C-alpha cells in the first residue's frame, strides 16, 4: 500500500491529509504556514504539527510517505518552494512537490477539466483552465498591492472606512468592533497598530466585521459588498482570458471569506452572473487539501 500526503499551507491555517490510493486515512490542522507572511520558523512549526497530527490519526510513520504535494500561496516562486521543501525534508520521506494554492484548489474542483476557482482566505486569487489546457490567473500578488476581497483586504478596508468617518468628526459603530478585535482602547491606538512594521494582522479583524454586519452596521455591510465585487472582478478577468463569449463556464470558490460571509458570496455571484449569464457556480465550497492529496497520488502513479 502506497502512502501519500497532501498539505494546504494557508495564511491562517495549515490543513493536512494522509491517504492511500483510494482513501483518506488521517487529517491534521495547525496554524499558518505561508512562509512569506509568517517566516520559515513559524511555517516549520505549523507544517510539522499538522503532519504529525495526521500521521498519528492514520497510525502512519512519516517515513512511510512516498510522495507529498503541498500547495501554498507563492508556491510557484523558486525561493518559497525551496524553503517549503527544506522544511518537509526534515519531516517526511519521499518526493515533495510544491505548487501554488490555486493549483490544488483547481484540482479539487475540476480535476484535469476546465473551470475557474476563486480563493478568498487571508489572501485571494482567481485561477482557471480552459478545455485546451491553457491557464490564467488574476490577483494574488500580495497583501501590499493585491489580494482584493481577502480577509486581509476586508480588515484594511474596514479601518479605512472607520477613519473616514472619524475625519468627519463622527464615530462609527464599527470602530468598537475593530478596537475589541485588536485589544485596543482608542482610535489613536488603532492608527498606530494599522501602520506598524511589520504589518498588522488585518485578517484577524474579519470575524469582528462579520459580527458588525450581522448587527446591521452600514460600514461593515459596505465593506463586504465591496469585497464581493472585487472577487467577481478577479473571476471576470480570468474568464475573459480563457473562454469565448457565451461559452459555459464552471466556477468554484474556496477559502474562509466565502465560507463565512454569505453577503460576499451573494454579491460575488450576482456581479459575476450579470457579466456571464452562462456561468455555473458550484454550491459546494472547495477543500483544496483534497486536491493536494490527489496530485501526490497522481505523481507517484506517473
C-alpha positions as CSV (number, residue, x, y, z in Angstrom):
1,X,0.0,0.0,0.0
2,X,1.4,3.4,-1.1
3,X,1.0,6.4,1.3
4,X,0.6,9.9,0.1
5,X,0.4,13.3,1.8
6,X,-1.4,16.5,0.8
7,X,-0.9,19.8,2.5
8,X,-2.7,23.2,2.1
9,X,-0.5,25.8,3.7
10,X,-2.6,28.9,4.2
11,X,-2.1,32.3,5.8
12,X,-4.3,31.4,8.7
13,X,-4.3,27.6,8.9
14,X,-2.5,24.6,7.6
15,X,-4.5,21.6,6.6
16,X,-3.0,18.1,6.0
17,X,-4.4,14.8,4.8
18,X,-2.8,11.4,4.6
19,X,-4.2,8.7,2.3
20,X,-3.5,5.6,0.3
21,X,-4.5,5.1,-3.3
22,X,-8.3,5.3,-2.6
23,X,-9.0,6.6,0.9
24,X,-8.1,9.3,3.4
25,X,-6.5,7.8,6.5
26,X,-5.9,10.8,8.7
27,X,-6.1,14.6,8.9
28,X,-4.2,17.3,10.7
29,X,-4.6,21.0,11.3
30,X,-2.4,23.7,12.7
31,X,-1.6,27.4,12.4
32,X,-0.4,29.5,9.4
33,X,2.4,28.2,7.2
34,X,2.6,30.8,4.5
35,X,6.4,31.5,4.6
36,X,6.1,35.0,3.1
37,X,3.7,36.0,5.9
38,X,4.9,34.2,9.0
39,X,8.6,33.3,8.2
40,X,10.4,30.0,8.0
41,X,10.4,29.1,11.7
42,X,6.7,29.5,12.2
43,X,5.9,27.8,9.0
44,X,8.1,24.9,10.0
45,X,6.3,24.5,13.3
46,X,2.9,24.6,11.7
47,X,3.7,22.1,9.0
48,X,5.4,19.8,11.4
49,X,2.4,19.9,13.8
50,X,-0.1,19.2,11.1
51,X,1.8,16.3,9.6
52,X,2.4,14.7,13.0
53,X,-1.3,15.0,13.9
54,X,-2.4,13.4,10.6
55,X,0.2,10.7,10.9
56,X,-0.9,9.9,14.5
57,X,-4.6,9.7,13.4
58,X,-3.6,7.4,10.4
59,X,-1.2,5.4,12.5
60,X,1.4,6.0,9.9
61,X,5.1,6.8,10.3
62,X,6.3,9.8,8.3
63,X,9.0,7.6,6.8
64,X,6.2,5.6,5.0
65,X,5.1,8.6,2.9
66,X,6.1,8.1,-0.7
67,X,5.2,11.5,-2.1
68,X,3.9,14.8,-0.8
69,X,2.2,17.7,-2.5
70,X,1.9,21.0,-0.7
71,X,0.0,23.9,-2.0
72,X,1.0,27.4,-0.7
73,X,0.5,31.0,-1.8
74,X,3.6,31.9,-3.8
75,X,4.4,28.2,-4.3
76,X,5.4,28.9,-7.9
77,X,8.3,31.1,-6.7
78,X,11.5,29.2,-6.6
79,X,12.7,30.7,-3.3
80,X,9.4,29.9,-1.4
81,X,9.3,26.4,-2.9
82,X,12.8,25.7,-1.8
83,X,12.1,26.8,1.8
84,X,9.0,24.5,1.9
85,X,10.9,21.6,0.5
86,X,13.6,22.1,3.1
87,X,11.0,22.1,5.9
88,X,9.3,18.9,4.6
89,X,12.6,17.1,4.0
90,X,13.1,17.2,7.8
91,X,9.6,15.7,8.5
92,X,8.7,13.2,5.8
93,X,10.3,10.8,3.3
94,X,9.8,10.6,-0.4
95,X,9.4,13.3,-3.1
96,X,7.9,16.7,-2.4
97,X,6.0,18.7,-5.0
98,X,5.4,22.3,-4.1
99,X,2.7,24.2,-6.1
100,X,0.6,27.3,-5.7
101,X,-2.5,27.1,-3.5
102,X,-4.7,27.8,-6.6
103,X,-3.4,24.7,-8.3
104,X,-4.6,22.3,-5.6
105,X,-7.9,24.2,-5.4
106,X,-8.5,23.8,-9.1
107,X,-7.6,20.1,-8.9
108,X,-10.2,19.6,-6.2
109,X,-12.9,21.5,-8.1
110,X,-12.4,20.2,-11.6
111,X,-9.7,17.6,-11.8
112,X,-8.0,18.0,-15.1
113,X,-11.0,19.6,-16.7
114,X,-11.9,23.3,-17.4
115,X,-13.1,25.8,-14.9
116,X,-12.4,28.8,-12.7
117,X,-11.6,28.7,-8.9
118,X,-11.6,31.9,-6.8
119,X,-9.9,31.7,-3.4
120,X,-10.6,34.2,-0.7
121,X,-8.9,33.5,2.6
122,X,-6.2,35.5,4.2
123,X,-5.2,36.4,0.6
124,X,-7.1,36.0,-2.7
125,X,-6.6,34.8,-6.2
126,X,-8.6,33.7,-9.3
127,X,-7.2,30.9,-11.4
128,X,-8.6,28.9,-14.3
129,X,-8.1,26.5,-17.1
130,X,-10.0,26.1,-20.4
131,X,-10.7,23.0,-22.5
132,X,-7.4,23.5,-24.4
133,X,-5.4,23.3,-21.2
134,X,-4.5,27.0,-21.2
135,X,-4.3,28.6,-17.7
136,X,-4.6,32.2,-16.4
137,X,-4.7,33.9,-13.1
138,X,-5.7,37.3,-11.6
139,X,-4.8,38.8,-8.3
140,X,-2.8,37.1,-5.6
141,X,0.1,39.5,-5.8
142,X,0.5,40.0,-2.1
143,X,-1.3,42.0,0.6
144,X,0.5,45.3,-0.1
145,X,-0.7,45.6,-3.7
146,X,-3.3,43.0,-4.3
147,X,-5.3,40.2,-2.5
148,X,-8.6,42.0,-3.4
149,X,-11.6,40.8,-1.4
150,X,-9.5,38.7,1.0
151,X,-9.8,38.8,4.8
152,X,-6.7,41.0,4.9
153,X,-8.2,43.4,2.3
154,X,-11.5,43.5,4.2
155,X,-9.8,44.3,7.5
156,X,-7.8,47.1,6.0
157,X,-10.8,48.5,4.1
158,X,-12.8,48.5,7.3
159,X,-10.2,50.5,9.2
160,X,-10.0,53.0,6.3
161,X,-13.8,53.4,6.3
162,X,-13.9,54.0,10.0
163,X,-11.2,56.6,9.8
164,X,-13.0,58.4,7.0
165,X,-16.0,58.8,9.3
166,X,-13.6,59.8,12.2
167,X,-12.2,62.6,9.9
168,X,-15.8,64.0,9.7
169,X,-15.9,64.3,13.4
170,X,-18.2,61.4,13.9
171,X,-17.8,57.9,15.4
172,X,-18.8,54.7,13.6
173,X,-20.2,51.8,15.5
174,X,-17.8,49.5,13.6
175,X,-14.9,51.2,15.4
176,X,-15.8,49.5,18.7
177,X,-15.7,46.1,17.0
178,X,-12.3,46.7,15.5
179,X,-10.8,48.0,18.7
180,X,-12.1,45.0,20.6
181,X,-10.7,42.6,18.0
182,X,-7.2,44.1,18.3
183,X,-7.5,44.6,22.1
184,X,-7.1,48.4,21.7
185,X,-8.8,51.3,23.5
186,X,-8.7,54.4,21.3
187,X,-8.7,55.4,17.6
188,X,-5.2,56.6,18.0
189,X,-4.0,53.2,19.0
190,X,-5.8,51.7,16.0
191,X,-4.0,54.1,13.7
192,X,-0.6,53.1,15.3
193,X,-1.4,49.4,15.0
194,X,-2.6,49.6,11.4
195,X,0.6,51.4,10.3
196,X,3.0,49.2,12.4
197,X,6.0,47.5,10.9
198,X,5.9,44.5,10.4
199,X,2.4,44.9,9.0
200,X,-0.5,44.2,11.4
201,X,-2.8,41.1,11.1
202,X,-5.7,42.8,9.3
203,X,-7.2,39.4,8.6
204,X,-7.8,38.9,12.3
205,X,-10.4,41.7,12.1
206,X,-12.6,39.7,9.7
207,X,-14.8,38.0,12.3
208,X,-15.4,41.3,14.0
209,X,-16.5,42.8,10.7
210,X,-18.9,39.9,10.1
211,X,-20.3,40.4,13.6
212,X,-20.8,44.2,12.9
213,X,-22.6,43.4,9.6
214,X,-24.9,40.9,11.4
215,X,-25.8,43.8,13.7
216,X,-26.7,45.9,10.6
217,X,-23.7,48.2,10.7
218,X,-23.7,50.1,7.4
219,X,-19.9,50.4,7.1
220,X,-19.3,46.7,7.7
221,X,-22.1,45.9,5.1
222,X,-20.5,48.3,2.6
223,X,-17.0,46.7,3.0
224,X,-18.3,43.2,2.5
225,X,-20.3,44.3,-0.6
226,X,-17.1,45.8,-2.0
227,X,-15.2,42.6,-1.3
228,X,-17.7,40.5,-3.2
229,X,-17.4,42.9,-6.2
230,X,-13.6,42.8,-6.1
231,X,-13.6,39.0,-6.1
232,X,-16.1,38.9,-9.0
233,X,-13.8,41.2,-11.0
234,X,-10.9,38.7,-10.5
235,X,-13.1,35.9,-11.8
236,X,-14.2,38.0,-14.8
237,X,-10.6,38.8,-15.7
238,X,-9.7,35.2,-15.8
239,X,-12.9,34.1,-17.7
240,X,-12.3,36.8,-20.3
241,X,-8.8,35.5,-21.0
242,X,-9.7,31.8,-21.3
243,X,-13.3,31.5,-22.6
244,X,-15.2,32.7,-25.6
245,X,-18.2,35.0,-25.2
246,X,-21.3,32.9,-24.5
247,X,-19.3,29.8,-23.6
248,X,-20.5,27.9,-20.5
249,X,-18.1,28.4,-17.6
250,X,-17.9,26.4,-14.3
251,X,-16.9,28.4,-11.3
252,X,-16.0,27.2,-7.8
253,X,-14.9,29.1,-4.7
254,X,-12.7,28.3,-1.7
255,X,-11.5,30.0,1.5
256,X,-12.8,31.4,4.8
257,X,-14.2,34.6,3.3
258,X,-16.6,32.6,1.1
259,X,-17.3,30.1,3.8
260,X,-18.2,32.6,6.5
261,X,-19.6,35.7,4.7
262,X,-22.9,34.9,2.9
263,X,-23.1,38.6,1.8
264,X,-19.8,38.3,0.0
265,X,-20.9,35.1,-1.7
266,X,-24.1,36.6,-2.9
267,X,-22.6,39.8,-4.3
268,X,-19.9,37.8,-6.0
269,X,-22.5,35.5,-7.6
270,X,-24.7,38.4,-8.7
271,X,-21.9,40.5,-10.2
272,X,-20.4,37.5,-12.0
273,X,-23.8,36.4,-13.3
274,X,-24.5,39.8,-14.7
275,X,-21.4,39.7,-16.9
276,X,-21.6,35.9,-17.6
277,X,-25.1,34.6,-17.6
278,X,-23.9,31.2,-18.6
279,X,-21.7,30.9,-15.6
280,X,-22.5,28.0,-13.3
281,X,-21.3,28.4,-9.7
282,X,-20.7,25.3,-7.6
283,X,-22.6,25.5,-4.3
284,X,-20.1,23.3,-2.6
285,X,-17.1,25.1,-1.1
286,X,-13.8,23.6,-2.4
287,X,-11.5,21.8,0.1
288,X,-8.1,22.5,-1.6
289,X,-6.2,19.9,0.5
290,X,-8.0,17.1,-1.2
291,X,-6.5,18.4,-4.5
292,X,-3.0,18.3,-2.9
293,X,-3.6,14.7,-2.0
294,X,-4.8,13.8,-5.5
295,X,-1.8,15.5,-7.1
296,X,0.5,13.5,-4.8
297,X,-1.3,10.3,-5.8
298,X,-1.1,11.1,-9.4
299,X,2.6,11.9,-9.2
300,X,3.6,8.6,-7.8
301,X,1.5,6.7,-10.3
302,X,3.3,8.6,-13.0
